[in-house]
Amino acid sequence: MLTWLLIFIVTIGSAAYFRLPQIIWSGALGLVLFLFTFSGIANLPSLVIIWALFLLVVVPINLPHIRQKYISEPLLDFMRNAMPNISQTEQEALDAGKTWWEADLFSGKPDYSKIRDLPPSKLSDDEKAFLDGPVEELCAMLDDWKITQEDYDLPKPVWDFLKQHKFFAMIIPKSYGGLEFSALGHSSVVMKVTGRSITAAVTIMVPNSLGPGELLMHYGTEQQKDYYLPRLSSGEEIPCFGLTGPENGSDAGAMSDSGIVCRDSFNGEDNVLGIRLNWEKRYITLGPVATVLGLAFKLYDPEHILGDKEDIGITLALIKTDTQGIDIGNRHFASNHMFMNGPNRGKDVFIPLDWVIGGEDYIGKGWTMLMNCLSDGRAISLPALSTGAGKNMARYTGAYARIRKQFKTPIGYFEGVEEALAEIAGNSYIMNATRELTLAGLDSGESPSVISGIVKYQMTERMRNVVNHAMDIHGGHGICLGPKNFLGRAYQGIPISITVEGANILTRSMIVFGQGALRSHPFLLKEVEAVKHPDREVSINLFDDALFGHVGFIISNFFRSLWLGLSGARFISAPGKGKVNYYYKQLTRMSSAFALLSDACVLILGGSLKRKEKLSGRLADALSNMYLITALLKHYEDQGNQAEDLPLLQWACEDSLFKTQEAMKSVLRNFPVPVVGNILNMVIFPLTKPYGGANDKLGHKVARLLLTPSPTRDRLTKGIYLTDDPDDAMGRLEHALNKALEAEDAERKLRDAIRIGLIKAKDFDSAIRDAIGQSIINQDEADKITAAHTATLNAISVDEFSHTGWKPQ
Ligand SMILES: Cc1cc2nc3c(=O)[nH]c(=O)nc-3n(C[C@H](O)[C@H](O)[C@H](O)COP(=O)(O)OP(=O)(O)OC[C@H]3O[C@@H](n4cnc5c(N)ncnc54)[C@H](O)[C@@H]3O)c2cc1C
């Protein structure tokens, strides 16, 4: 009997695992039952009950008109009453952008060929020339201390340079005088500049992100494009975009800024059709110097001049900042960074209707326009800034940890510091890989809104992690601000990137899974759309297809999760070799588990999942970490499976698998129906927890990669501004590291001689003289030791200021 039960379960399990069509698994089950009937094990009454049960399940499932009548239709009616309303704003956010790889992760069975066959983005010759030319020159011009502490602004020559070389026009097509860079080109510029000055990087980022330029390219009328785009390209116009106000922050659509359709005189012309605007905006980047303001406001037409609708909705217009009634120019003091940022207000400002972006056709469509444009910028600018920060921290904090000695030992050799260094190296590797995959997606035409939320959140949080660890390692050297300090301003800048373009708590706990589940799940959106369909017959057909597909999907993920959990995903096929193959298999396992868990949450919580932000946030963590693993594997393979980089890949994958596991475990522990949580836990993690995170041995290997120059270190930090200028805040560290390494052998001789008592001199100069005198080292070696010593003293020094005036001494 037990054997038959097993055969029965294996048949259902295999059919579900391989996602066979229902007719095939019904047939296979029927065959097993047929053989069982003639095995003589069961008596007649038992057989009648078993067959009755079998037919009760199989007949309706395989006969659509029966299942529609008795299952789908009643359920559809129930759903129509139970489904929460989706507001227009939510609907527009859901409709924006496209789904991409996250849909595969939601499928429980990702198709890796999609990612592996995706060509990595490559810089064009123009982009390379720009990075090696104007960007390099700009980096050398930037003196961040002067900008942030003395001038409170970028110097005029820098502003002129930015305009002259079209830094503000990277996304504008060449036909309008712009640079027309790829997402990779654009990201590479921001990444490189970040290390020199966040003020400069943000100033460059903003016109190339969500704002007038992008909105015009997507929605502008020909007249608007012809007028504004060349002027934006040449820097004649400086743009800003005003969405946020005192009462609308994260809930951006809740603005009280309004426009009333009316007629008035304008520029000497009477009876011009236009809008009278009143607004109050704050935190607007480039606002204080902008010549053209992209403004979001709610449009009303109380006199029905345009049509029947009174409340027209969010609308976007381009407004010359010298228009009468505008108050612009004051500044906010944003975390000690001196990019232009400030409030602006408009009182009874009249603008002609053709200042609406896209003209009359686009009035009331502002929210959709914003949502559609948000994801691309969000996937480029802040991830570039975060990766730039990570790479700089990895390179220069590694150098510092190698040259800074305490207890006669480079601090990087202490296990405690090693842990922090491993986090810096591993997270920088993750950021770089994630940046590259996302850019490859964007450059191949994807516009992934959920993934843009994932990368915005993950990258800025990892930047926070990396910069915090770097601060700890630098100690007082990071705390004491001044021209020699490259870290303090990065530290102060973290909250800015965490807050803008979707504040992180909101993005994690509300957006990523909330939007992802509905957008990327193979059946959920189809079910919702079916429920909303006005034609009942079509609605039933669509709903029936989606519902039964969904049921099969859940059963499949149940058996897949159980089998992959029991077998450790050993027997599935996955691409790559060695460790790469292992991680692809584990990713498939986690994806199946995630698909099952998401469905369980959605089924049990329904619309209220929206308010269960703790669960939604953890599901977002699981989804995000799976995206990072995908990026890591692609990055490693695209870089030619470099054996020396393997510890970085392993550290990053182990860390991400662990975080995926812990996020799911946390959902299971807090599952709204505990018994279901326990059952799912047994299915998903049948043999304890599979992942323990990166171990100490890996951490050691990864941390050591930062302490010595190597091709791996160069690959990890590729694309930042490199300098070994001893007078530069960062360059002095690289310079000292090089000198320390050149002197390493000679220093060892000197150290050994001191240890065994051959040299008794107490101070540095006498010890060197003594060592030369006793022929322990020669003059050349003495010079190397002295040069390393001088370079190290310079590199570890901090700024001093007089009591008055705060001028460096
Ligand atoms: C330096 C800087 C530059 C900026 N540049 C511009 C610009 O150029 N143009 C522009 O229009 N705006 C700009 N902003 C505004 C920025 O987009 C907002 O600051 C951001 O939307 C957050 O709004 P808030 O600061 O009012 O915070 P709030 O919305 O008050 O949020 C406070 C906290 O509550 C959390 N929170 C809010 N709602 C939820 C929720 N439902 N679930 C969970 N958590 C939630 C948030 O995550 C955040 O942690 C800028 C801001 C800064 C600081």
The ligand as an SDF file (V2000), in Angstrom:
LIG
                    3D

 53 58  0  0  0  0  0  0  0  0999 V2000
   18.8160   66.6530   -1.6810 C   0  0  0  0  0  0  0  0  0  0  0  0
   17.4820   66.4310   -2.2510 C   0  0  0  0  0  0  0  0  0  0  0  0
   17.2300   66.6630   -3.5830 C   0  0  0  0  0  0  0  0  0  0  0  0
   15.9410   66.5190   -4.1020 C   0  0  0  0  0  0  0  0  0  0  0  0
   15.6710   66.8630   -5.4030 N   0  0  0  0  0  0  0  0  0  0  0  0
   14.3860   66.9010   -5.8190 C   0  0  0  0  0  0  0  0  0  0  0  0
   14.0440   67.4250   -7.0970 C   0  0  0  0  0  0  0  0  0  0  0  0
   14.9080   67.8410   -7.8700 O   0  0  0  0  0  0  0  0  0  0  0  0
   12.7430   67.4720   -7.4590 N   0  0  0  0  0  0  0  0  0  0  0  0
   11.7420   67.0280   -6.6460 C   0  0  0  0  0  0  0  0  0  0  0  0
   10.5840   67.1140   -7.0070 O   0  0  0  0  0  0  0  0  0  0  0  0
   12.0290   66.5000   -5.4270 N   0  0  0  0  0  0  0  0  0  0  0  0
   13.3120   66.4400   -4.9960 C   0  0  0  0  0  0  0  0  0  0  0  0
   13.6110   65.9340   -3.7510 N   0  0  0  0  0  0  0  0  0  0  0  0
   12.5370   65.4350   -2.9260 C   0  0  0  0  0  0  0  0  0  0  0  0
   12.5650   63.9440   -2.6750 C   0  0  0  0  0  0  0  0  0  0  0  0
   12.0830   63.2650   -3.7770 O   0  0  0  0  0  0  0  0  0  0  0  0
   11.7550   63.7030   -1.4050 C   0  0  0  0  0  0  0  0  0  0  0  0
   12.5720   64.1320   -0.3520 O   0  0  0  0  0  0  0  0  0  0  0  0
   11.3490   62.2870   -1.2190 C   0  0  0  0  0  0  0  0  0  0  0  0
   10.3080   61.9870   -2.1040 O   0  0  0  0  0  0  0  0  0  0  0  0
   10.8830   61.9930    0.1930 C   0  0  0  0  0  0  0  0  0  0  0  0
    9.9880   62.9380    0.6720 O   0  0  0  0  0  0  0  0  0  0  0  0
   10.1870   63.5890    2.1200 P   0  0  0  0  0  0  0  0  0  0  0  0
   11.6020   64.0090    2.2340 O   0  0  0  0  0  0  0  0  0  0  0  0
    9.1450   64.5970    2.2780 O   0  0  0  0  0  0  0  0  0  0  0  0
    9.9780   62.3890    3.1190 O   0  0  0  0  0  0  0  0  0  0  0  0
    8.5810   61.7350    3.5670 P   0  0  0  0  0  0  0  0  0  0  0  0
    7.7560   61.4350    2.3830 O   0  0  0  0  0  0  0  0  0  0  0  0
    7.9960   62.5500    4.6410 O   0  0  0  0  0  0  0  0  0  0  0  0
    9.0870   60.3480    4.1460 O   0  0  0  0  0  0  0  0  0  0  0  0
    9.6760   60.2100    5.4360 C   0  0  0  0  0  0  0  0  0  0  0  0
    9.9710   58.7410    5.6680 C   0  0  0  0  0  0  0  0  0  0  0  0
    8.7500   57.9950    5.6600 O   0  0  0  0  0  0  0  0  0  0  0  0
    8.8710   56.9030    4.7720 C   0  0  0  0  0  0  0  0  0  0  0  0
    7.5600   56.6250    4.1820 N   0  0  0  0  0  0  0  0  0  0  0  0
    6.6750   57.4990    3.6660 C   0  0  0  0  0  0  0  0  0  0  0  0
    5.5830   56.8530    3.2460 N   0  0  0  0  0  0  0  0  0  0  0  0
    5.7630   55.5470    3.4980 C   0  0  0  0  0  0  0  0  0  0  0  0
    5.0140   54.3520    3.2940 C   0  0  0  0  0  0  0  0  0  0  0  0
    3.8230   54.3570    2.7360 N   0  0  0  0  0  0  0  0  0  0  0  0
    5.5440   53.1910    3.6760 N   0  0  0  0  0  0  0  0  0  0  0  0
    6.7510   53.1450    4.2620 C   0  0  0  0  0  0  0  0  0  0  0  0
    7.5140   54.2160    4.4640 N   0  0  0  0  0  0  0  0  0  0  0  0
    7.0350   55.4060    4.0930 C   0  0  0  0  0  0  0  0  0  0  0  0
    9.8940   57.3170    3.7430 C   0  0  0  0  0  0  0  0  0  0  0  0
   10.5210   56.1790    3.1820 O   0  0  0  0  0  0  0  0  0  0  0  0
   10.8700   58.1300    4.6030 C   0  0  0  0  0  0  0  0  0  0  0  0
   11.7680   57.2540    5.1990 O   0  0  0  0  0  0  0  0  0  0  0  0
   14.9080   66.0560   -3.2520 C   0  0  0  0  0  0  0  0  0  0  0  0
   15.1750   65.7810   -1.9170 C   0  0  0  0  0  0  0  0  0  0  0  0
   16.4320   65.9740   -1.4030 C   0  0  0  0  0  0  0  0  0  0  0  0
   16.6540   65.6970    0.0370 C   0  0  0  0  0  0  0  0  0  0  0  0
  1  2  1  0
  2  3  1  0
  2 52  2  0
  3  4  2  0
  4  5  1  0
  4 50  1  0
  5  6  2  0
  6  7  1  0
  6 13  1  0
  7  8  2  0
  7  9  1  0
  9 10  1  0
 10 11  2  0
 10 12  1  0
 12 13  2  0
 13 14  1  0
 14 15  1  0
 14 50  1  0
 15 16  1  0
 16 17  1  0
 16 18  1  0
 18 19  1  0
 18 20  1  0
 20 21  1  0
 20 22  1  0
 22 23  1  0
 23 24  1  0
 24 25  2  0
 24 26  1  0
 24 27  1  0
 27 28  1  0
 28 29  2  0
 28 30  1  0
 28 31  1  0
 31 32  1  0
 32 33  1  0
 33 34  1  0
 33 48  1  0
 34 35  1  0
 35 36  1  0
 35 46  1  0
 36 37  1  0
 36 45  1  0
 37 38  2  0
 38 39  1  0
 39 40  1  0
 39 45  2  0
 40 41  1  0
 40 42  2  0
 42 43  1  0
 43 44  2  0
 44 45  1  0
 46 47  1  0
 46 48  1  0
 48 49  1  0
 50 51  2  0
 51 52  1  0
 52 53  1  0
M  END
$$$$
